[in-house]
């Protein structure tokens, strides 16, 4: 294995905000990197991300992982969370990496990171060579809204914030998060899907049911989408991290030198 360089990067944003992330490489000159995109309430230092850095290191590939704003060591709070903000963060990361000669990304998105990666791929297709998704929360915005009663929805509208709790998080979210629902229609996401995609989903996932991924497979126009179901897999899929990382690298093996997709409407 060649010498591995590890760098902590900080990307400045407007209004004094910033993104912090890690870049590991061995002098790879392919112009390709796997970018790990974490889930809601997670951060770039999780076990699945570490497994991906290790898998890339064994191949001499470049791997990057960043904290979204409001997560990890990046600036901001969870109240700042917006779908548009996630895409802006990904665009800032892609731009910063392009200045280092990395022009094609394999996006490795987990849960909310799968939502963000998918939308980024259809809006900036020229930057993305393919998608590898874990338990993708394609309905990240609508699920927040649909689980509430009318009284709770009105309270959220009126106060501008709502408290959400699960096994891992206890946070307040701004109403502006769901105010963007109409900007991210699921039908548009599926209709414009064009990138090669590999999805892993646990059949014991109680957070994002695997039926969500089955529905996606049925509705996207491209045939180049593969879904692998893990019977004992929960939402996090941590115990399968090494198998998943190796499988994703195999998936990206023939896509490292492929340019991003340019759809007809951009020609």
C-alpha positions as CSV (number, residue, x, y, z in Angstrom):
1,X,0.0,0.0,0.0
2,X,1.4,3.4,-0.9
3,X,1.8,6.2,1.6
4,X,-1.5,7.7,2.6
5,X,-1.9,11.4,3.2
6,X,-4.6,12.6,5.5
7,X,-5.7,16.2,5.6
8,X,-8.3,18.1,7.6
9,X,-9.9,20.6,5.2
10,X,-12.0,23.7,6.1
11,X,-14.1,25.3,3.4
12,X,-15.1,28.9,4.0
13,X,-18.7,29.9,3.3
14,X,-20.6,33.2,3.3
15,X,-21.4,35.0,6.6
16,X,-18.4,33.5,8.3
17,X,-19.7,29.9,8.1
18,X,-17.6,26.9,7.1
19,X,-17.5,23.2,6.4
20,X,-14.9,20.9,7.9
21,X,-13.9,17.6,6.4
22,X,-11.3,15.0,5.8
23,X,-9.4,14.2,2.6
24,X,-7.3,11.0,2.4
25,X,-5.3,10.2,-0.7
26,X,-2.2,8.4,-2.1
27,X,-1.4,10.7,-5.0
28,X,-4.2,9.3,-7.2
29,X,-4.3,11.3,-10.5
30,X,-7.5,9.9,-11.8
31,X,-9.5,13.0,-11.0
32,X,-12.1,10.8,-9.1
33,X,-12.9,10.6,-5.4
34,X,-15.6,8.9,-3.3
35,X,-17.4,11.5,-1.2
36,X,-19.1,10.2,1.9
37,X,-22.3,12.0,2.7
38,X,-23.6,11.4,6.2
39,X,-27.1,11.2,7.6
40,X,-29.2,13.4,9.8
41,X,-27.6,13.9,13.2
42,X,-24.5,12.0,12.2
43,X,-21.1,13.3,11.3
44,X,-18.1,12.5,9.1
45,X,-16.4,10.3,11.8
46,X,-18.8,7.4,11.8
47,X,-17.8,3.8,11.4
48,X,-19.1,3.4,7.8
49,X,-17.2,6.4,6.7
50,X,-14.0,5.1,8.3
51,X,-14.5,1.8,6.5
52,X,-14.9,3.6,3.2
53,X,-11.6,5.6,3.8
54,X,-9.9,2.2,4.6
55,X,-11.3,0.5,1.5
56,X,-10.2,3.4,-0.7
57,X,-6.7,3.4,0.9
58,X,-6.3,-0.3,-0.1
59,X,-6.9,0.7,-3.7
60,X,-4.9,4.0,-3.6
61,X,-8.1,6.0,-4.2
62,X,-9.0,9.4,-2.9
63,X,-11.8,9.6,-0.3
64,X,-13.4,12.7,1.2
65,X,-15.9,13.1,4.0
66,X,-17.4,16.4,5.3
67,X,-19.8,17.4,8.1
68,X,-22.9,19.2,6.9
69,X,-23.6,22.6,8.5
70,X,-25.2,22.0,11.9
71,X,-23.4,18.7,12.2
72,X,-20.0,17.6,13.6
73,X,-17.3,20.3,13.5
74,X,-18.9,22.4,10.7
75,X,-20.5,25.7,11.7
76,X,-24.2,26.2,12.3
77,X,-27.0,24.5,14.3
78,X,-29.7,22.0,13.5
79,X,-32.2,24.8,13.3
80,X,-30.3,25.9,10.2
81,X,-31.1,22.6,8.4
82,X,-32.6,23.0,5.0
83,X,-32.6,20.7,2.0
84,X,-31.4,23.6,-0.2
85,X,-28.6,24.1,2.4
86,X,-27.5,20.4,2.0
87,X,-27.2,20.9,-1.7
88,X,-25.3,24.1,-1.3
89,X,-22.9,22.4,1.1
90,X,-22.3,19.6,-1.4
91,X,-21.7,22.1,-4.2
92,X,-19.2,24.0,-2.0
93,X,-17.4,20.7,-1.3
94,X,-17.4,19.7,-5.0
95,X,-16.0,23.1,-6.0
96,X,-13.3,22.9,-3.3
97,X,-12.3,19.4,-4.5
98,X,-12.3,20.5,-8.1
99,X,-9.6,23.0,-7.2
100,X,-7.5,20.0,-6.2
101,X,-8.0,18.2,-9.5
102,X,-10.9,16.1,-8.4
103,X,-13.7,16.6,-11.0
104,X,-15.7,13.5,-10.7
105,X,-17.4,12.2,-7.6
106,X,-18.8,8.9,-6.5
107,X,-21.4,9.9,-3.9
108,X,-21.7,7.5,-0.9
109,X,-24.8,8.8,0.9
110,X,-26.5,7.4,4.0
111,X,-30.1,8.1,5.0
112,X,-30.5,11.9,4.7
113,X,-27.1,11.8,2.9
114,X,-28.8,9.6,0.3
115,X,-31.6,12.2,-0.1
116,X,-29.0,15.0,-0.5
117,X,-26.8,12.9,-2.8
118,X,-29.7,12.0,-5.1
119,X,-30.9,15.5,-5.5
120,X,-27.4,16.8,-6.1
121,X,-26.8,14.2,-8.8
122,X,-29.8,15.3,-10.8
123,X,-29.1,19.0,-10.4
124,X,-25.3,18.8,-11.0
125,X,-25.1,15.6,-13.1
126,X,-21.8,16.6,-14.7
127,X,-20.0,16.3,-11.4
128,X,-21.3,12.8,-10.4
129,X,-20.1,9.5,-11.9
130,X,-22.5,7.3,-9.8
131,X,-24.4,6.9,-6.6
132,X,-24.0,4.4,-3.7
133,X,-26.8,4.8,-1.2
134,X,-27.5,3.3,2.2
135,X,-31.1,3.3,3.4
136,X,-31.7,6.4,1.3
137,X,-34.3,8.7,2.9
138,X,-35.9,9.9,-0.4
139,X,-38.9,11.2,1.6
140,X,-36.8,13.0,4.2
141,X,-38.9,16.2,4.0
142,X,-42.3,14.7,3.6
143,X,-41.9,12.2,6.4
144,X,-41.2,15.0,8.9
145,X,-44.6,16.5,7.9
146,X,-46.7,13.4,7.4
147,X,-46.0,12.1,10.9
148,X,-47.6,15.1,12.6
149,X,-51.2,15.8,13.5
150,X,-52.9,18.9,12.2
151,X,-52.6,20.5,15.6
152,X,-48.8,19.8,15.6
153,X,-48.5,21.2,12.1
154,X,-50.2,24.4,13.1
155,X,-48.0,24.7,16.2
156,X,-44.9,24.3,14.0
157,X,-46.2,27.0,11.6
158,X,-46.9,29.3,14.4
159,X,-43.8,28.9,16.6
160,X,-41.4,28.3,13.7
161,X,-39.8,25.3,15.4
162,X,-40.7,21.7,16.4
163,X,-38.9,19.3,18.6
164,X,-38.1,15.8,17.2
165,X,-36.8,12.9,19.2
166,X,-35.6,9.4,18.2
167,X,-33.2,6.8,19.6
168,X,-30.2,9.0,18.6
169,X,-31.4,12.6,18.5
170,X,-33.4,15.2,20.5
171,X,-33.4,18.4,18.5
172,X,-35.5,21.3,17.3
173,X,-36.0,21.8,13.6
174,X,-37.1,25.0,11.9
175,X,-40.4,25.2,10.0
176,X,-38.4,26.5,7.0
177,X,-37.2,22.9,6.6
178,X,-40.6,21.6,5.5
179,X,-41.4,24.9,3.8
180,X,-39.2,23.7,1.0
181,X,-41.2,20.5,0.4
182,X,-42.6,21.7,-2.9
183,X,-39.0,22.4,-4.2
184,X,-38.1,18.7,-3.9
185,X,-41.0,16.7,-5.4
186,X,-40.3,13.0,-5.4
187,X,-41.8,12.5,-8.9
188,X,-39.2,14.9,-10.3
189,X,-36.4,13.1,-8.5
190,X,-37.3,9.8,-9.9
191,X,-38.2,11.0,-13.4
192,X,-34.8,12.7,-13.8
193,X,-32.7,9.8,-12.4
194,X,-30.0,8.8,-14.8
195,X,-26.8,7.8,-12.8
196,X,-25.7,4.3,-12.2
197,X,-26.8,3.5,-8.7
198,X,-26.1,0.8,-6.0
199,X,-28.4,0.8,-3.0
200,X,-28.1,-1.2,0.3
201,X,-31.2,-1.4,2.5
202,X,-31.8,-3.4,5.7
203,X,-35.1,-5.3,5.8
204,X,-35.2,-4.7,9.5
205,X,-34.9,-0.9,9.0
206,X,-37.6,0.7,11.3
207,X,-36.6,4.2,10.3
208,X,-36.7,4.1,6.5
209,X,-38.6,1.0,5.4
210,X,-36.9,-0.9,2.5
211,X,-40.2,-0.5,0.6
212,X,-39.0,3.0,-0.1
213,X,-36.1,1.7,-2.1
214,X,-38.3,-0.9,-3.8
215,X,-40.7,1.9,-4.9
216,X,-37.8,3.9,-6.2
217,X,-36.5,1.0,-8.3
218,X,-40.0,0.7,-9.9
219,X,-40.2,4.3,-10.8
220,X,-36.9,5.5,-12.1
221,X,-36.4,5.3,-15.9
222,X,-32.8,4.1,-15.9
223,X,-32.2,0.3,-15.8
224,X,-28.8,0.8,-14.2
225,X,-30.0,0.6,-10.6
226,X,-29.2,-2.3,-8.3
227,X,-30.8,-2.8,-4.8
228,X,-29.2,-5.2,-2.3
229,X,-31.4,-6.1,0.6
230,X,-29.9,-7.3,3.9
231,X,-32.3,-9.4,5.8
232,X,-30.9,-8.7,9.3
233,X,-29.9,-5.1,8.4
234,X,-31.2,-2.2,10.6
235,X,-31.1,1.4,9.5
236,X,-27.5,2.0,10.4
237,X,-26.1,-1.2,8.8
238,X,-22.9,-0.7,10.9
239,X,-22.2,-4.4,11.4
240,X,-22.0,-4.7,7.6
241,X,-19.7,-1.7,7.1
242,X,-16.7,-3.6,5.6
243,X,-18.8,-5.6,3.2
244,X,-20.6,-2.5,2.1
245,X,-17.4,-0.4,1.6
246,X,-15.8,-3.2,-0.5
247,X,-18.9,-3.7,-2.6
248,X,-19.2,0.1,-3.2
249,X,-15.5,0.3,-4.3
250,X,-16.1,-2.6,-6.7
251,X,-19.2,-0.8,-8.0
252,X,-17.1,2.3,-8.7
253,X,-14.2,0.5,-10.2
254,X,-15.2,1.0,-13.8
255,X,-16.7,4.5,-13.2
256,X,-13.6,6.2,-11.9
257,X,-12.6,7.4,-15.3
258,X,-16.1,8.1,-16.5
259,X,-17.3,11.7,-16.9
260,X,-20.4,12.9,-15.2
261,X,-23.6,12.4,-17.0
262,X,-24.7,15.2,-19.3
263,X,-28.5,14.9,-19.9
264,X,-30.1,15.9,-23.2
265,X,-31.6,19.1,-21.7
266,X,-28.1,20.4,-20.9
267,X,-26.7,19.8,-24.4
